Amino acid sequence: MARYKSQYPPSFDSTYIKATTEFSVSYPTYATASPYSDLTGGSDYNQWYSGSGEDTNQRFHIDLGLAKAIKRIYYENSHTDGIKTGRGAKNIIVQGSNEASAFANLEYLTDDDWTDIATYADQDLTVVKTLFDEHVGLDQPDPKYLYLDNDVKYRYYAIKIADNYGETFMGIRRVELQKRQPRRPGIIYY
């Protein structure tokens, strides 16, 4: 089984993590990409929410600072204390780019200089999957993964989110972009 390592932006702030809209400063976009944000409990300062009434057509961008070939996305979809899971992102498209102008443009329909990356439910890349699963209705971590058919090193990654699971705005609790770690001879992996 392959091993993966999370790749983070140089800083957890609005310079490196952006979204089309943001509900308020209490639900900052950058909190979703930070491993320091809580995966359980309340959502304040722990996840991104889109603007009120913005339940479709949102973009979520991450600048890794350097180009890297991302092979998997670890995510925890939106919830608050294990409830309000309908805010979670649903149908998505993952994209990569090396153009700063693409990263800066957060208009949903603008795909200039972005390349779509095929997403799968399994690391063998046999079952296509183009949605984030809804978070379980409990106040606990609910880790999920999307595997990417991607060998290209991109500095910028985007998640285009078409809709959610039925609320009036959307959110994501955690997103981590991950590289596949090479196996080293003589080391036993469990």
C-alpha positions as CSV (number, residue, x, y, z in Angstrom):
1,M,0.0,0.0,0.0
2,A,1.3,3.5,-0.9
3,R,2.2,6.0,1.8
4,Y,1.2,9.7,1.5
5,K,2.5,12.9,3.1
6,S,0.5,16.1,3.4
7,Q,1.9,19.1,1.5
8,Y,1.0,22.5,3.0
9,P,1.2,26.0,1.7
10,P,4.0,28.2,3.1
11,S,1.6,30.0,5.4
12,F,-2.0,29.5,6.5
13,D,-3.5,32.8,5.4
14,S,-5.4,34.4,2.6
15,T,-2.2,34.9,0.5
16,Y,-2.0,31.1,0.0
17,I,-5.6,29.9,0.5
18,K,-8.6,31.5,-1.3
19,A,-12.2,30.9,-2.0
20,T,-14.9,32.6,-4.2
21,T,-16.8,33.8,-1.2
22,E,-16.3,33.7,2.6
23,F,-19.2,33.8,5.2
24,S,-17.3,35.9,7.7
25,V,-13.9,36.3,9.4
26,S,-15.1,33.6,11.9
27,Y,-15.0,31.0,9.1
28,P,-11.8,31.8,7.2
29,T,-10.8,29.9,4.1
30,Y,-7.4,29.2,5.4
31,A,-8.7,27.3,8.4
32,T,-9.7,24.5,6.1
33,A,-6.1,23.9,5.0
34,S,-4.6,24.1,8.4
35,P,-3.7,21.0,10.4
36,Y,-4.1,23.0,13.5
37,S,-7.9,23.5,13.1
38,D,-10.1,21.2,15.1
39,L,-12.0,18.4,13.3
40,T,-14.7,18.2,16.0
41,G,-16.8,20.6,17.9
42,G,-17.9,24.0,16.7
43,S,-17.1,25.4,13.3
44,D,-15.9,28.9,14.3
45,Y,-12.3,29.4,13.2
46,N,-12.1,25.7,12.2
47,Q,-13.4,25.7,8.7
48,W,-14.4,27.7,5.6
49,Y,-18.0,28.6,4.8
50,S,-19.1,30.3,1.6
51,G,-21.1,33.5,1.7
52,S,-24.7,33.3,2.9
53,G,-26.9,32.1,0.1
54,E,-23.9,30.9,-1.8
55,D,-24.7,27.2,-2.0
56,T,-23.4,26.6,-5.6
57,N,-20.5,27.4,-7.8
58,Q,-17.6,28.1,-5.4
59,R,-13.9,27.7,-6.0
60,F,-11.3,26.8,-3.3
61,H,-7.7,27.5,-4.2
62,I,-4.4,26.4,-2.5
63,D,-0.9,27.8,-3.4
64,L,1.7,25.3,-2.3
65,G,4.5,27.8,-2.9
66,L,6.4,25.2,-5.1
67,A,5.1,22.8,-7.8
68,K,4.3,19.4,-6.5
69,A,2.6,16.3,-8.0
70,I,-0.3,15.7,-5.7
71,K,-1.7,12.2,-5.8
72,R,-4.4,12.2,-3.1
73,I,-6.7,14.6,-1.2
74,Y,-7.6,14.0,2.4
75,Y,-10.7,15.8,3.4
76,E,-13.2,16.1,6.2
77,N,-16.5,17.6,5.0
78,S,-18.4,20.3,6.8
79,H,-20.2,19.8,10.1
80,T,-20.8,21.7,13.3
81,D,-20.7,19.6,16.5
82,G,-21.7,16.6,14.3
83,I,-24.8,18.3,12.9
84,K,-25.5,20.6,10.0
85,T,-23.7,18.2,7.6
86,G,-25.8,19.5,4.7
87,R,-23.4,22.4,4.3
88,G,-20.7,20.0,3.1
89,A,-19.3,20.3,-0.5
90,K,-20.7,17.7,-2.8
91,N,-20.0,17.6,-6.6
92,I,-16.4,18.8,-7.3
93,I,-13.7,19.1,-10.0
94,V,-10.0,19.2,-9.0
95,Q,-7.7,21.3,-11.1
96,G,-4.0,22.1,-11.3
97,S,-2.1,25.1,-12.6
98,N,1.3,26.8,-12.6
99,E,-0.1,30.3,-13.5
100,A,-0.5,32.9,-10.7
101,S,-3.3,34.5,-12.8
102,A,-5.3,31.3,-12.6
103,F,-4.9,31.1,-8.8
104,A,-6.0,34.7,-8.4
105,N,-9.2,34.4,-10.5
106,L,-11.9,32.9,-8.3
107,E,-14.8,33.1,-10.8
108,Y,-16.4,29.7,-11.0
109,L,-16.8,29.5,-14.7
110,T,-13.3,30.7,-15.6
111,D,-11.0,27.8,-16.2
112,D,-8.2,29.7,-18.1
113,D,-4.8,28.1,-17.4
114,W,-6.3,25.3,-15.3
115,T,-6.1,21.6,-16.1
116,D,-8.7,19.2,-14.9
117,I,-7.3,16.3,-12.9
118,A,-9.3,13.0,-12.9
119,T,-10.4,11.8,-9.4
120,Y,-11.0,8.3,-8.1
121,A,-12.3,6.5,-5.0
122,D,-9.4,4.1,-4.9
123,Q,-5.6,4.3,-5.3
124,D,-5.7,1.8,-8.3
125,L,-7.6,4.6,-10.2
126,T,-10.4,2.2,-11.2
127,V,-13.5,3.9,-9.7
128,V,-14.2,7.4,-10.8
129,K,-15.4,9.7,-8.1
130,T,-16.4,13.3,-8.5
131,L,-17.9,14.2,-5.2
132,F,-17.0,14.7,-1.6
133,D,-18.9,12.4,0.8
134,E,-21.2,14.0,3.4
135,H,-19.7,14.0,6.9
136,V,-21.2,11.4,9.2
137,G,-23.8,12.9,11.6
138,L,-21.6,12.6,14.6
139,D,-19.1,14.9,16.3
140,Q,-16.0,12.9,15.4
141,P,-13.4,12.9,12.7
142,D,-14.6,11.3,9.4
143,P,-11.5,11.1,7.1
144,K,-12.2,10.6,3.4
145,Y,-9.8,10.5,0.4
146,L,-9.8,11.2,-3.3
147,Y,-7.0,9.8,-5.4
148,L,-5.7,11.8,-8.3
149,D,-4.5,10.6,-11.7
150,N,-1.7,13.2,-11.7
151,D,2.0,13.0,-12.4
152,V,2.3,16.8,-13.2
153,K,3.8,19.1,-10.7
154,Y,1.5,22.0,-10.1
155,R,2.0,24.9,-7.7
156,Y,-1.7,25.8,-7.6
157,Y,-4.6,23.5,-7.0
158,A,-8.3,24.2,-7.2
159,I,-11.4,22.5,-6.0
160,K,-14.4,23.6,-8.0
161,I,-17.5,22.9,-6.0
162,A,-20.8,22.8,-7.9
163,D,-23.2,22.3,-4.9
164,N,-23.7,21.0,-1.4
165,Y,-25.9,18.6,0.5
166,G,-28.9,21.0,0.8
167,E,-28.1,24.0,3.1
168,T,-28.1,27.7,2.1
169,F,-24.3,27.9,2.1
170,M,-21.4,25.4,1.9
171,G,-18.2,24.5,3.7
172,I,-15.3,22.2,4.1
173,R,-13.8,21.3,7.4
174,R,-10.4,20.1,6.2
175,V,-8.5,19.7,2.9
176,E,-4.9,18.4,2.7
177,L,-3.1,17.8,-0.6
178,Q,-0.8,14.8,-0.4
179,K,2.1,13.4,-2.3
180,R,2.9,9.8,-2.6
181,Q,6.0,8.9,-0.6
182,P,8.6,6.6,-2.4
183,R,9.3,3.3,-0.8
184,R,12.8,2.9,0.6
185,P,14.6,-0.5,0.3
186,G,15.0,-2.3,3.5
187,I,12.2,-0.6,5.4
188,I,9.1,-2.5,6.4
189,Y,5.9,-0.6,5.9
190,Y,2.7,-1.4,7.9
